[in-house]
Amino acid sequence: MRKITFTLLFLISVGLLSCRKTSDDPNITQYDATNIQNYIKANGLTGMVRDTSDGDTSGIYYQILSQGATTTPVAYSDTVKFVFTLKSFDGKYTSLDSLTANHYDGFAGHINQGGFPKGLQIAIHNILKYKGTRARILIPSRLAYGVNGYGSGSSSNVNTRIAGNQCLDYYVNLVSDQNVYDDQIIKNYISTKGLTGFTKAAGGFYYKVTIPGTGTDPIDQYSTFTATYAAKFLTDVQFDASPTDGTATSLSIESVVPGVAQGLQGLTTGAAVTLLLPSRYGYGRAGTTGVAGNTSLRFDFTVVTITN
């Protein structure tokens, strides 16, 4: 009897072990594949291909929108810059502002350490590969934020949380030359807004004097002055300004960003100017509170008084 009992226990144990799921659950793999195929069909996407760079294991689908120079592929030890837009397949999370917020500037191997999904890091390294490439990337949930999702609040929240088991739809632009990219962004802004009369300064920022000054003593590199101003992203969202009651703010050339410092010099009392600044003339790679790194900006200034 004891021998029979032992045999039964052994057979039950073998049966239980054979049913145990591995950490790489094939069900979630199939779930993701089905979701992506359905998403492609429902949205009428064409030209999407499956990533086979690591032996057809990632489950990522992509479309190269424009190819960068295929000289040196990105290594994980390389510094990369990219901008992106993102939405979850269920449509409850969208982040489409690549002009002001959705920027990355750091090591390719650290992308998923900055809150980005592992699948995006894989896509940068294996699919886009070359700086200057733009692509649309569909990332399966297991390489996105998994069963836990990402963000705050309930999974039903809109734009504060990515629900669990959500595949993600990215547009990614792997920037090759930040200066060239910034210049194109500013040109697009001028064209889209129908702006005219701007001049490109030798350094690369754009300016337009909208009201000539009436004074005789111009701003120079040592000046202090008062002015009313507004600072905006190229989405026309304002992030800083002088008081709304019209009170002028006291400033000095040393206290403003480089593009403003250069753009104001030579102006006199009463002058008004609009400045469109590439990121290097604004807050650069580091950014500042409320302004991401590598962000092009607009400043509108009216000079009230000048002290030299």
Sequence and secondary structure as in RCSB ss.txt:
>XXXX:A:sequence
MRKITFTLLFLISVGLLSCRKTSDDPNITQYDATNIQNYIKANGLTGMVRDTSDGDTSGIYYQILSQGATTTPVA
YSDTVKFVFTLKSFDGKYTSLDSLTANHYDGFAGHINQGGFPKGLQIAIHNILKYKGTRARILIPSRLAYGVNGY
GSGSSSNVNTRIAGNQCLDYYVNLVSDQNVYDDQIIKNYISTKGLTGFTKAAGGFYYKVTIPGTGTDPIDQYSTF
TATYAAKFLTDVQFDASPTDGTATSLSIESVVPGVAQGLQGLTTGAAVTLLLPSRYGYGRAGTTGVAGNTSLRFD
FTVVTITN
>XXXX:A:secstr
 HHHHHHHHHHHHHHHHHH   SS HHHHHHHHHHHHHHHHHTT  S EE  TTSS S  EEEEEE    SS   
TTSEEEEEEEEEETTSS EE  TTTT EEEEEGGGGGGGT  HHHHHHIIIII STT EEEEEE GGGTTTTT E
ESS TT SSSEE TT  EEEEEEEES HHHHHHHHHHHHHHHHT    EE TTS EEEEEE    SS   TT EE
EEEEEEEETTS EEEES TT   EEEEGGGS HHHHHHHTT  TT EEEEEE GGGTTTTT BTTB TT  EEEE
EEEEEEE 
